[in-house]
Amino acid sequence: MSDTTDNRPEGNDNSHNAEAPTSSQHHTPTPAGADAAQTPAAPAADVPAAAPRADVPPMPTRSPAAAAAAWPPPAAGSAQPGLPAQPGAQPAHGGYASAPSGATAPTGQAFGPAATDAHPTLTLHDPAPAAPRKKSSAPRIAALLVAAALVGGGAGLGGAYAGVNLWGGSDASTVSGPTAITVNDPNNVNDTAAVASKVVPSVVTISATGTSAGGTGSGVILSADGYVLTNTHVVTLDGQTGDAKLSVTTSDGRVYAATVVGTDPTYDLAVIKLTDASGLTPVEWGDSSKLNVGDSTTAIGAPLGLSNTVTTGIVSALNRSIQVASSAAPSDGSDSQQSEPGQESPFRFDFGQGQQSQSATSTIKIAVIQTDAAINPGNSGGALVDDDGKLIGINVAIASAGGSSASGSQSGNIGVGFSIPSDIAKRISEEIIDTGSATHGLLGASVQDASGIQGATTTGAYVAEAVSGGAAQAAGLTKGDIITKFNGIPVTNSIDLTAQVRALASGAKAEVTYLRNGQEKTAEVTLGTMTQG
């Protein structure tokens, strides 16, 4: 049994409308001084009519659109609203509004101008001032739903996902299943449902299997012909295999085989290509540099293999940097960072179904968006979007309340999840598609936490060594300098600095703010190229 969504267009059902009145049924406006409670139209002679009540205004017996279509044209010489009176014309009655001149069809339409002048209304004397109306989100919700209908094609608000048969062949196949987004009451769609209906068709479920392990993750569609952005740890099972068998299921139930275009272990991003794909729905990129703490977020992915899962939250923090253990981390002796021994990072890749036995000895440092939208194992590579349904991040890791990566244990959502900002993800994915790999900046310095230096009075990244011929030395940085900002972003420790440097491409220019002997200075640095061994 599957959930279904009634996708019939909302509109006026005219099957019950009364027959259009003839001119003899049209009511002549009542002269001034007549009883104001008189009904606007006298009933036909052969139809019994109930006695009108003086305390009840007349009620319409048909829709405004039907009334507008059936309203007879104004009598010759009569005044029309909005037009100057003609010589000899009878004064217009103030108690009713005329139908639009020459109306031959209903004037009301969904999400369009209301037919406020198309039906008789009563004059209310000395009206009280209207109370201020609360700003409605309906226009934006309607726009999102329209966008979803346009980009989603036949899927509309629904579509099915593959709950079985995850291992498809080279050709796409369609299986039945529950609808991706169920909307039982279209008249009460909220922001989240509207965002989900737009974004879910752009998110896929990825299954990867190696010789001795397997798991699931998520991905985001970049192009109609099947380029998909995800995490390196999803397609390599965190470095355990370089040739995992990949099967990708779209939200509407199509199953594709996929191949890896390229991976970027430094920022844990990867691009795969679906085989013989077409007509897919690409995600719309957002601008992560314009986010504010407190902005609404929606995470979409396949936690524990549960495709098309939607969770909501806010941006909890920006310019956060985390260090994550990674078996796929590249070997890099430059820009090294020293940390206190005996401290294990609480951050984990959010692995999906399948047990990963990890023995990672390396780590990566990445800049992330922190969110409290529920991110669980399997959300890796999925979308984090704003309240317009635009991609602002790629979900990558979660905080663990206990356990260790070495034991393979993992916790669920505790309200602390992390996503790679879209500005970084977009740059890296474009480079991978163009060249098969991505570049990263190199500062050419060995740094450590300034707060750990004896006699420290500030936080930052302490330059323990500026490598000869490196970018830091060329910019004038020397041992003992404390870097406090990188391109205007605060640097509180060595992880912050490394993450921000790696976020930029090779050869990029950046402004570095540092302290030397208590004096603040700035320097422009042209980054070198990080080699990935």
C-alpha positions in Angstrom: 0.0 0.0 0.0 1.3 3.4 -0.8 0.5 6.9 0.3 -0.9 9.0 -2.5 -1.3 12.7 -3.0 -4.3 14.2 -4.7 -2.7 16.4 -7.3 -5.9 17.6 -8.8 -5.7 21.4 -9.4 -7.6 23.5 -6.9 -10.2 25.7 -8.5 -13.9 26.5 -8.7 -16.3 23.6 -9.1 -19.0 25.1 -11.3 -21.0 21.9 -11.5 -23.5 23.2 -8.9 -23.7 26.8 -10.1 -27.2 28.1 -10.7 -28.3 28.9 -14.3 -27.3 32.4 -15.4 -30.0 34.9 -14.7 -31.9 36.5 -17.6 -32.2 40.3 -17.8 -35.7 40.1 -16.3 -34.2 38.6 -13.2 -31.7 41.4 -12.7 -32.6 43.6 -9.8 -32.9 47.3 -10.4 -31.1 49.3 -7.8 -33.4 50.6 -5.0 -34.0 54.4 -5.0 -32.6 56.4 -2.1 -34.7 56.1 1.0 -35.9 52.6 0.4 -35.5 49.9 3.0 -31.8 49.0 3.1 -32.6 45.4 4.2 -34.3 44.7 0.9 -32.9 41.6 -1.0 -30.8 42.4 -4.1 -32.9 40.3 -6.4 -36.6 39.4 -6.4 -37.3 35.7 -6.8 -39.0 34.4 -10.0 -42.8 34.3 -9.9 -43.1 30.6 -10.0 -40.5 29.9 -7.2 -41.6 30.2 -3.6 -39.5 32.7 -1.7 -38.8 32.9 2.0 -39.6 36.1 3.7 -36.5 38.3 3.9 -35.2 39.1 7.4 -34.3 42.7 8.1 -31.4 41.8 10.4 -29.6 39.4 8.0 -27.7 40.7 4.9 -28.4 38.9 1.6 -26.2 35.8 1.1 -24.6 35.0 -2.3 -26.0 31.8 -3.9 -23.0 31.3 -6.2 -19.3 32.0 -6.4 -18.0 35.5 -7.2 -16.5 34.1 -10.4 -19.8 32.7 -11.6 -21.6 35.9 -10.7 -19.1 37.9 -12.7 -19.5 35.8 -15.7 -23.3 36.0 -15.6 -23.6 39.7 -14.7 -25.4 41.6 -17.5 -23.7 44.6 -19.0 -24.6 48.0 -17.5 -27.5 49.8 -19.0 -26.7 52.4 -21.7 -25.7 55.7 -20.1 -25.3 54.3 -16.6 -22.3 55.3 -14.6 -19.5 52.7 -14.0 -17.1 52.6 -11.2 -13.9 54.5 -12.0 -15.4 56.3 -15.0 -16.8 59.8 -15.1 -20.6 60.1 -15.2 -22.1 60.7 -18.7 -24.7 63.4 -19.3 -28.2 62.3 -18.5 -27.0 59.1 -16.7 -28.8 58.0 -13.6 -26.8 58.3 -10.4 -25.1 55.1 -9.5 -26.5 53.4 -6.4 -24.0 53.3 -3.6 -25.0 50.0 -2.2 -23.7 47.7 -4.9 -20.6 47.3 -7.0 -21.0 46.7 -10.7 -19.3 43.8 -12.5 -16.3 44.7 -14.6 -17.4 46.3 -17.8 -17.8 43.7 -20.6 -17.1 40.8 -18.3 -17.7 37.6 -20.3 -15.9 35.1 -18.1 -15.0 34.7 -14.4 -12.6 37.3 -13.2 -11.2 35.4 -10.2 -8.3 33.0 -10.4 -6.1 31.0 -8.1 -3.2 33.0 -6.7 -4.5 36.0 -8.8 -6.6 39.1 -8.3 -9.7 38.4 -6.3 -13.1 39.1 -7.9 -14.0 41.7 -5.3 -16.0 43.8 -7.7 -17.8 40.9 -9.3 -20.6 40.3 -6.8 -23.2 42.4 -5.0 -22.0 43.8 -1.7 -23.6 45.8 1.0 -22.6 49.3 2.0 -21.4 49.5 5.6 -21.7 52.9 7.0 -18.9 54.3 9.2 -16.7 51.3 9.0 -14.2 50.8 11.8 -10.5 51.0 10.7 -9.1 47.6 9.8 -6.7 46.0 12.3 -3.1 45.6 10.9 -2.8 42.2 9.3 0.0 39.9 10.3 2.5 39.4 7.4 1.7 36.2 5.7 4.1 33.7 4.2 1.5 32.4 1.8 3.0 34.2 -1.3 6.4 32.6 -0.7 4.9 29.2 0.0 2.9 29.5 -3.2 6.0 30.5 -5.1 7.9 27.5 -3.7 5.1 25.1 -4.6 4.9 26.5 -8.2 8.7 26.2 -8.5 8.5 22.6 -7.3 5.8 21.8 -9.8 7.8 23.3 -12.6 11.1 21.6 -11.8 9.6 18.4 -10.5 7.6 17.6 -13.7 5.2 14.8 -13.2 6.3 14.1 -9.7 4.7 17.4 -8.5 4.5 17.2 -4.7 4.9 13.5 -4.7 6.8 10.8 -6.5 8.0 7.5 -5.1 11.3 6.3 -3.8 12.9 2.9 -4.0 12.5 1.1 -0.6 13.7 -2.1 -2.2 15.9 -3.2 -5.0 18.7 -0.8 -4.2 21.2 -2.6 -6.4 20.1 -1.6 -9.9 22.0 -2.4 -13.1 23.3 0.0 -15.6 19.9 1.0 -16.7 17.4 3.0 -14.6 14.4 1.1 -13.3 11.3 2.4 -11.5 9.8 0.8 -8.5 6.7 1.6 -6.5 6.7 3.0 -3.0 5.3 5.7 -0.7 5.2 9.2 -2.0 8.2 11.4 -1.3 6.2 14.3 0.1 2.7 13.6 1.3 0.3 16.6 1.3 -3.1 15.7 2.6 -4.4 19.2 3.0 -3.1 21.5 0.2 -4.9 24.5 1.8 -2.7 24.3 4.9 0.7 23.8 3.5 3.4 25.3 5.7 6.9 26.6 4.9 8.6 23.3 5.5 6.3 21.3 3.3 6.7 23.9 0.5 10.5 23.8 0.8 10.6 20.0 0.9 8.4 19.7 -2.2 10.9 21.8 -4.0 14.1 20.2 -2.8 13.3 16.5 -2.3 13.4 15.8 -6.1 17.0 17.1 -6.0 18.2 14.7 -3.3 19.2 11.1 -3.8 20.0 8.0 -1.7 23.4 6.4 -2.3 24.2 2.8 -1.5 27.9 1.8 -1.5 29.3 -1.7 -1.0 32.9 -2.9 -0.9 34.4 -6.4 -0.5 33.8 -6.4 3.2 31.6 -3.5 4.1 28.7 -1.4 2.9 26.7 1.7 3.9 24.2 4.3 2.7 24.4 8.0 2.4 22.8 10.9 0.5 23.6 13.1 -2.4 22.5 16.3 -4.2 21.8 16.5 -7.9 23.9 19.1 -9.7 22.7 18.5 -13.3 19.9 17.0 -15.3 22.2 14.4 -16.8 23.3 13.0 -13.5 26.2 14.7 -11.8 25.7 14.3 -8.0 27.6 15.9 -5.1 28.2 13.9 -2.0 30.9 13.1 0.6 34.1 11.2 0.0 33.5 9.1 3.0 30.2 7.9 1.5 31.6 6.6 -1.8 34.8 5.2 -0.4 33.4 3.9 2.9 35.8 6.3 4.6 38.8 5.2 2.6 38.3 1.5 2.9 37.8 1.1 -0.9 38.5 3.0 -4.0 36.1 1.0 -6.2 32.9 0.6 -4.3 29.8 -0.5 -6.2 27.4 2.5 -6.2 23.6 2.4 -6.6 21.6 5.7 -6.5 17.9 6.0 -6.0 16.1 9.2 -6.8 13.1 10.5 -4.9 10.7 9.3 -7.6 11.9 5.7 -7.6 14.4 5.6 -10.4 17.5 3.5 -9.7 20.9 4.1 -11.4 24.3 2.7 -11.3 27.0 5.4 -10.8 30.7 5.9 -11.1 33.0 8.3 -9.2 34.1 11.4 -11.2 36.5 12.5 -8.5 37.0 12.8 -4.8 38.4 15.5 -2.5 39.4 14.0 0.8 40.7 17.3 2.1 37.1 18.7 2.4 35.4 15.3 2.2 33.5 16.0 -1.0 33.0 13.9 -4.0 31.2 14.0 -7.4 29.6 10.9 -8.9 27.9 10.5 -12.3 24.7 8.5 -12.8 24.8 6.1 -15.8 22.4 7.1 -18.7 20.5 9.6 -16.6 18.4 12.4 -18.0 15.6 14.7 -16.9 16.8 15.0 -13.3 16.0 18.0 -11.1 19.2 20.0 -10.2 19.3 21.8 -6.8 19.4 25.6 -6.7 22.5 27.0 -5.2 22.3 29.4 -2.3 24.8 31.9 -0.9 26.2 30.6 2.4 28.2 33.9 2.9 24.9 35.7 3.5 23.6 33.5 6.3 22.8 34.8 9.8 22.8 32.8 13.0 19.1 32.0 13.6 18.2 31.6 10.0 15.8 28.7 9.3 17.4 25.5 7.9 15.9 22.2 6.5 18.0 19.0 6.2 17.0 16.5 3.6 18.6 13.1 3.2 18.4 9.4 4.0 19.2 8.8 7.7 19.5 5.1 8.4 18.4 4.5 4.8 15.1 6.3 5.3 14.9 8.2 2.0 13.3 11.6 1.6 13.5 12.4 5.3 13.0 16.1 6.2 14.1 17.8 9.4 14.2 21.4 10.4 16.2 23.7 12.6 18.2 26.9 12.5 21.7 28.0 11.9 23.3 27.5 15.3 26.7 29.0 14.5 28.7 30.2 11.5 32.5 30.2 10.8 32.8 27.0 12.9 35.7 24.7 12.2 35.9 21.0 13.2 38.6 18.3 13.0 37.3 14.9 11.9 39.2 11.6 11.8 39.4 10.3 8.2 41.0 7.3 6.8 40.9 9.0 3.4 42.7 12.1 4.6 45.7 13.1 2.4 49.2 13.0 3.6 50.3 16.6 4.1 53.2 17.7 6.3 52.7 21.4 5.6 50.6 23.8 7.6 50.8 21.3 10.4 48.9 21.9 13.6 49.7 20.8 17.1 47.0 19.8 19.6 47.1 18.6 23.2 47.6 14.9 23.5 44.9 12.6 24.9 42.0 14.6 23.5 39.7 12.8 21.1 37.6 14.8 18.7 33.8 14.4 19.4 33.0 14.9 15.8 32.1 11.9 13.5 31.2 11.3 9.9 27.5 10.4 10.0 27.7 6.9 8.5 24.4 5.3 7.4 23.4 1.7 7.4 26.3 -0.7 7.6 29.1 -1.0 10.1 32.4 0.8 9.4 35.3 -0.4 11.4 37.6 2.5 11.4 41.2 2.9 12.4 41.8 6.4 11.1 45.1 8.0 12.2 44.7 11.2 10.1 42.3 14.1 10.4 40.9 16.8 8.2 40.0 20.3 9.2 37.0 21.8 7.6 34.9 25.0 7.9 31.3 24.2 8.6 27.8 25.6 9.3 26.5 24.3 12.7 22.8 23.5 12.7 20.4 21.9 15.1 18.3 20.4 12.3 18.3 16.7 13.0 21.2 15.0 11.1 21.7 11.3 11.7 23.8 8.5 10.2 23.0 8.4 6.5 22.4 12.2 6.1 26.0 12.5 4.9 26.1 14.2 1.5 22.5 15.4 1.7 21.2 18.9 1.4 20.9 21.7 4.0 18.7 24.4 2.5 17.4 27.8 3.5 13.7 28.8 3.7 13.7 29.4 -0.1 14.8 25.9 -0.8 18.3 26.9 -1.9 21.3 24.8 -1.1 23.4 26.4 1.7 25.4 23.3 2.8 26.3 19.7 2.3 25.7 17.6 5.5 28.9 16.0 6.6 29.3 15.2 10.3 27.6 15.0 13.7 28.7 15.5 17.2 28.9 12.4 19.3 28.0 12.3 23.0 30.1 9.2 23.6 31.8 6.2 22.0 34.7 6.3 19.6 35.3 5.9 16.0 37.7 3.1 16.6 35.0 0.9 18.2 32.6 1.7 15.4 30.0 3.0 17.7 28.0 6.1 16.9 25.3 8.2 18.4 22.2 9.7 16.8 21.2 13.3 16.6 22.0 15.4 19.7 21.2 18.7 18.1 24.7 19.4 16.9 25.2 18.8 13.2 27.6 20.2 10.6 27.4 21.1 6.9 30.0 22.2 4.4 29.0 25.7 3.3 27.6 25.9 -0.2 30.2 28.5 -1.4 33.0 26.0 -0.6 31.1 23.0 -2.0 30.2 24.8 -5.2 33.9 25.7 -5.9 35.2 22.2 -5.2 32.4 20.4 -7.1 33.0 22.5 -10.2 36.7 21.8 -10.2 36.1 18.1 -9.8 33.7 18.1 -12.7 36.1 20.1 -14.9 39.4 18.4 -14.0 38.6 15.3 -11.8 40.1 16.9 -8.7 40.1 20.1 -6.6 42.9 22.4 -5.4 43.5 23.8 -2.0 45.5 26.7 -0.7 48.7 26.3 1.3 49.9 28.9 3.8 53.4 27.4 4.3 53.5 27.6 8.1 53.5 25.4 11.2 50.9 26.7 13.6 49.5 25.9 17.0 46.9 27.3 19.4 47.9 30.6 20.7 46.1 30.0 24.0 48.5 27.2 24.7 51.6 29.4 24.6 53.0 30.4 27.9 52.0 33.9 28.9 49.2 34.0 26.2 46.8 36.9 26.4 44.7 36.2 23.3 43.4 33.4 21.2 44.5 32.8 17.6 46.9 30.7 15.6 50.5 31.0 16.8 53.0 30.8 13.9 55.6 28.3 15.2 57.5 28.4 11.9 57.2 30.1 8.5 58.4 27.7 5.9 61.2 29.1 3.7 59.9 30.2 0.3 56.3 29.7 1.4 53.3 32.0 1.2 53.5 33.1 4.8 57.1 34.1 4.6 56.5 35.9 1.3 53.8 38.0 3.0 56.2 38.9 5.9 54.9 36.6 8.6 57.5 35.3 11.1 57.7 33.0 14.0 55.8 34.4 17.0 53.1 36.2 15.1 49.5 35.4 16.2 47.0 35.2 13.4 43.6 36.4 14.6 41.6 36.8 11.3 41.7 35.3 7.9 39.8 37.2 5.2 37.9 38.9 8.0 36.8 35.6 9.6 37.9 35.3 13.3 40.6 32.7 14.0 40.5 31.3 17.5 42.9 28.4 17.1 45.0 26.5 14.6 42.1 24.4 13.3 40.2 27.6 12.3 43.2 28.8 10.3 43.9 25.5 8.5 40.2 25.1 7.6 39.9 28.6 6.2 43.1 28.2 4.2 42.0 24.8 2.7 38.6 26.3 1.8 40.3 28.5 -0.8 41.7 27.4 -4.2 45.4 27.2 -5.0 46.8 30.7 -5.8 43.9 32.6 -4.1 44.7 35.8 -2.4 43.6 36.4 1.2 44.0 39.1 3.9 45.6 38.0 7.1 45.3 40.0 10.3 47.9 39.2 13.0 49.5 40.4 16.2 53.2 41.1 16.5 54.5 42.4 19.8 50.9 43.4 20.8 50.5 45.5 17.6 47.8 44.5 15.0 49.0 44.3 11.5 47.6 43.1 8.1 49.2 41.4 5.2 48.0 40.1 1.8 48.9 36.5 1.2 49.0 34.6 -2.1 48.4 31.0 -1.2 50.5 28.2 -2.5 49.3 24.8 -3.7 48.7 22.0 -1.3 50.0 18.7 -2.5 47.8 15.6 -1.7 49.9 12.5 -1.3 
